[in-house]
Every structure is written in C-alpha cells, then in structure tokens.
C-alpha cells in the first residue's frame, strides 16, 4: 500500500501524505473509504504514530480526509477538497520551467500542447 524511501530527502510524514494522495488520485481510495487508525497504520508501515498523525492532520488541512470522532478517518469527496494555493503556484512554476526546457530542446508550441494532452489522456491520469 505504501512505499517509503528512508534515503529520500523528503520527510517520512511527507511521503505518507504523498502516498495517500496518490492512492486517492488513482482511485484506489475512494470517497468515504475508511483509513486505518493512526496506530494501525503506524504499525503497518513501521513508523512513529506521531508521524502518521501529522500526515493525517496535513491531509485533513488540505481537504483530503475528515475525521468522525469514534468512527475514524475517511476520504472526502473531491468537490470538498480545498486547493493548496502555495503548492499550485509551485507546480505552475515547475511546469513553466519544463515548458521552457522543451522549447530550448527544439519542441514547438503545438508539439508541447500535444504532449501535454497525451499525458493527460494516459490511463489513470485524468
């Protein structure tokens, strides 16, 4: 379910966040699916419960999860998620840099547009 890279520069909690987001975006975790408890997930992936709690809190802040006291933590509907403006701005900047690199390497605007559309249409990406 999760892949953690202990040699990564990314913290463990960020990797947990990214893993859960990836599972949501891939449709493995669907709205209203219940996640393992903090203790259960920390035992499964062998990390400190505080790390999992921090990841759950961040995912709740971003609108991916919600917690019902006494029942557990669940995946939210996509329409309820709040965009993380800082993250979106960072991704726009990265995309802009990648487009500049593609142009530098000889791709025309029409080719870049086709490439982006092809990538968006790949299975599991849209």
N, C-alpha and C positions, 0 to 999 in steps of 0.2 A: 504494500500500500504506500509506504513512504520510502524515499531514498534520501539518506542523509550522508553528506560528504564531510567527514571530520577534518579534512585537509583544506576545505574551502575557506575563502576569506569571509564568506557570509556566515553570520552567526547561526547557531542551531535554531533559534526561535524564528529567524527569517526564513530558514529552509522549511520549517514546519508550515509557516504561513504560505510560502510559495507552493509547497506540495498540496495543501488543501485547496488553494485557488486553482491549481492545475486540474485536480480531480473534479472540481465544480465545473470548470470550463469544458472539460472533456465529457461531461455528462455522467461520470461515474458516481458522483454525489449529486443528488437531485434535491430541489426544494422540499423542505420538510423532512429530509433524511436526518436521522439522529446520529450524532457523532459519539465516539467513545467518550467516557468521562475523562477528566484530566488525569486522574490516577491510572485509569486503564490504558490510555494512550501512552502515558509516560513509561508504563511497564512494557508495552508492546515495542516501542521504539528505543527503549533503554536510555531515556534522558530524564533529567530532574523534572518533577511535576511543576515547579515554578516556571520552567521554560515553556511547557505546554500551556500553562495558564496565561503566560504573557502572549503567546501566539493566538490563543483563543480571544483574548481581550482585544488584540490588534485587529483580528478578523471581524470581531463584533463592531469595532470602531469604523471599519471600512464597509460594514453592512453586509458581510458575507454570512454571518452567524447571528443567532439570537438565542438567549438562554431563558428557559422557563424554570423558575425555582422548583425543585423537587422532581422535575421531569427530565431535564438535561439540556443539551446544546444541539441546535438544529440549523440546517442550511436555510437561508432566507430565499424568497422569490427574487428573481433577477431585477424586477421592477422596483424593489425596495432598497437596492444597493446604492450607496452614495459614491459618486466618483471621487477618487483621491486626486484633487487638482494638482498637488505637487508631483505626484507620480505621473499623471498625464502630461504635465509640462516637461518632465524629464524624458518621457518616451517620445514626445514630439521632437525634442532636441536631438535625441539619438536617431530618430527616423530622418530628420533633416540632414544629419551628418552622413548617414548611409546613402541617401539620395545623391548628395554631393560626391561621394566616393564612386557611386555608379556612373555619374556623369563624367568624372575625372577618368574613369576607365573606359570611356567611349560609348556608353549607352545613351540613346536618345530618349527624350521625354516619353514618347509613345511606347518604347520598349520597356521603360521603367513602369509605366502605367499597366501594361500587360503583365509584367512580372508580379506586380502587387495584386492585381486581380486574380492571377493564377494561384498565388499563395493564399488569398482569402477564400478561394473556392476549393482548396485542398480539403479532403475529408477530415472532419473533426476540428477545423479551424474557424468555420463561420458560425 
